[in-house]
């Protein structure tokens, strides 16, 4: 089965398994796990920040960041298509009493600076929650893996800082963005106050994410992690895989991007497929399927189409509204892309589309 549902389905490399077997570990709650300490130091150095914190997941990392930046009754600006808003269980409002101000996400994952500015409240009016944090996402999941440029990121962070706000980046796939833009990841995140990135997506480690920022911020985030049950004791077994990920798995992401381009151009050859090839920047391909009347399939028909492709050996996922997402990753090669396109072709034929 060719699994294109997500880059979270990657399996650890042989080098990761060996490193996990041989990992020197200690109790991380006491700060004594050498593998975790090394991974945190590597992450901070790689992203050009002072300190880092190993967390169980990206959702935990984003929650710790929001709890560290915002207090109860202090507002956070997010995009309506952001992962933080749609897929993280309402973390900040539920856990920290921080209301979210939700603004439209642009098609490329950008937030309109004017709309951001209109939603900033300095707290002078007792009727409104003071706005203290702006969250941005790079790459942007629901926008198809689009990467915000340095200029776009700094436009938003400059605006936030001008209003004494902090800026946090949900950078679950920020290394994909840096590789696609051909710049050091530190340059891409230099103006944000904090950034979270996942080890368990394109970097192919089995578990874990890193939250990175200033020492004072990480100290506050560490307290939040503890409250969320994130003290994992001898978790250096997991961190060892993360070390290998940072050392060996970043540059190879370019292969995933090439395979995404192969898939996108192959899909564009099918008249039943609606896809914007020019929007495919990293390892995600977003598309929809049309019927003979050139109308997008209903959600029920989209699910039937995905079931058909699965029958023929290719797994993909739905993003709702008829949108289908395919994600390339470690373990998927050019032959797999060709096989996936063949499975899609057979599904289209069998559904008489």
Number of C-alpha atoms within 10 A of each C-alpha: 12 18 22 23 18 19 24 20 19 20 17 22 19 10 14 24 19 14 20 23 13 11 21 15 21 18 16 19 15 9 11 15 21 20 25 28 18 14 23 22 17 18 23 20 15 14 21 19 21 16 22 29 24 31 25 21 21 26 21 24 29 31 24 31 31 29 23 20 22 22 14 14 16 21 27 27 22 23 25 16 21 24 21 22 19 12 11 15 13 15 20 25 19 10 17 19 16 23 20 21 18 17 18 16 19 13 14 16 24 22 24 16 15 9 12 20 13 9 16 22 16 15 14 9 9 8 7 14 21 20 26 25 26 27 26 28 29 28 30 27 20 20 21 24 26 26 29 22 18 17 10 15 23 18 15 23 25 16 18 23 17 10 16 13 22 23 28 25 26 27 24 29 26 25 29 30 27 26 19 19 17 10 14 15 19 16 12 24 23 17 19 23 21 27 28 30 25 29 29 26 24 28 30 27 29 21 19 22 25 26 31 32 24 15 13 12 20 22 16 15 26 23 15 22 24 13 12 13 10 19 19 15 15 20 24 28 21 25 32 27 32 35 24 23 22 19 12 14 19 17 14 15 23 17 18 24 23 17 26 25 22 16 24 24 16 17 20 16 10 15 13 20 20 18 20 13 18 9 18 22 21 30 29 31 28 24 20 18 23 18 17 10 8 13 12 19 19 16 15 10 15 22 17 15 20 20 16 20 22 19 14 19 17 24 22 18 18 18 13 12 12 18 20 20 22 23 27 29 28 21 16 18 15 15 10 20 22 15 16 25 20 17 20 24 17 16 21 20 9 11 12 9 18
